Amino acid sequence: MIKRVGRLAVASGALVCLLAGMAPAGAADLPTFRLEMQDGKLNPARIEVPAGKRIKIEVHNTGKSAVEFESIQLRKEKVLAPGAQSFVVIAPLSPGEYKFFDDFHMQTAQGVIVAK
């Protein structure tokens, strides 16, 4: 819902944050983990994350060919051109292991996210 505050129009959730002097919560506020994908290699291939919290994984393609971050268990996929970077936000995970891979280099690029 959009509300007017003086000459300012803001969404009602953002209005509460604005009036309280807080920034709205978003992907920038999440625990963030970096993943580099490079022509069939993952660095790191094992990412340990806190269970029960939303997380953000920054994906960087440092290689010379396209890559695709994919996890069937997490229902996430992201294609990146060479030199590109992006991110995926993952909902709170139960403790356990969640596989991910580079779909374009599936034979050599497989990793795991471990929620503890």
N, C-alpha and C positions, 0 to 999 in steps of 0.2 A: 504494500500500500504506500502510495506517495503522499507525503505531507509537506505543507509549506511552513517554513520557519523564516519569517521576514521575507526576503527576496530569494531564499534558498529552498529548493525542492529536493527532498531526500526521502529514501525508502525508510519505512518506520523502524526496521531493525537497525539501520545505520543511524537513525535519529537518536535512538537510545544511547548508542556508543558515542555519538557526537556530543550529546548533552552531558554524558558522564566523563568526557575527556579521554575516551579510549578509541583506538582504531578498531574497525571491524575485524573479527577473526577471519583468517584466510589461509591459503597455502603457504604464505610467507611465515606464519607463526608455527608451523608444524616441525617436529623433529625431522631433519633433512639428512639424507644419505646420498653420496655421490657414487655413480656407477659409470665406468668408462667401457665402451664397447669399441673394439678395434679389430676389424677383419678376422673375426672368428675367435677373439680373445675377450674375456671379461675380467675387469679389475675393479673391485674384488669379485670373486666368484661366490663368496659367502658373505651375506650381509646380516648382521645381528641387529634386531630392532626390538623396541619395547612392546610387549604384548598389551592389548587393550587400549592402544592409542592410534589415532590416525597418523600416518607418516607420509612423507614426500620423498620420492627417489628422483634425483636429478640424473638424467641420462645424457651422456656426452658421447657422440660418435667421433672418435679421434682417428678413425681409419680412412681408407681410400675408397671404400665401397659402402653401399647402404646397409643399414642394420635394422632389425626389428626386435625390440624388447617385447617378449610375450610370456604370459603366464596363464595357462588354462585354469589352474586352481583359483587364481585371483581375478580372472576374467578381465585381464588388461592386455593391451597391445599398443605399441607406439612405433611407427616407422620413422627413421631419421636418415637424411641424406648425409653424405660425407661432410664432416665439419659442423654438423648441426647439433643442437642441444635442446632438450625439452624436459618435461617432468611428468610423473604419474603420481597421483594421490591415492593411497590405499587405505581403505576403511580399517578400523581396529581389528587386529588379528587375535585369534585364540593362540595360546602357546602351541608351537609346532613348527614344522618345516614346510615351505611353500616353494615349489620349483619354478624357475624362470629360464628362458633361453633366448638366443638370437635365432629367430626363425629362418634367417637367410644363411646362417652358418651352424645349423643345428647339430651337426656331427661333432663340432669342437667347442661350441660355446654354450655351456649349460651351467646354471648356478642355482643357489638356494637362498631364500630369505628365511632366517631363523627368528621366530618371535619368542622372546623369553619374558 
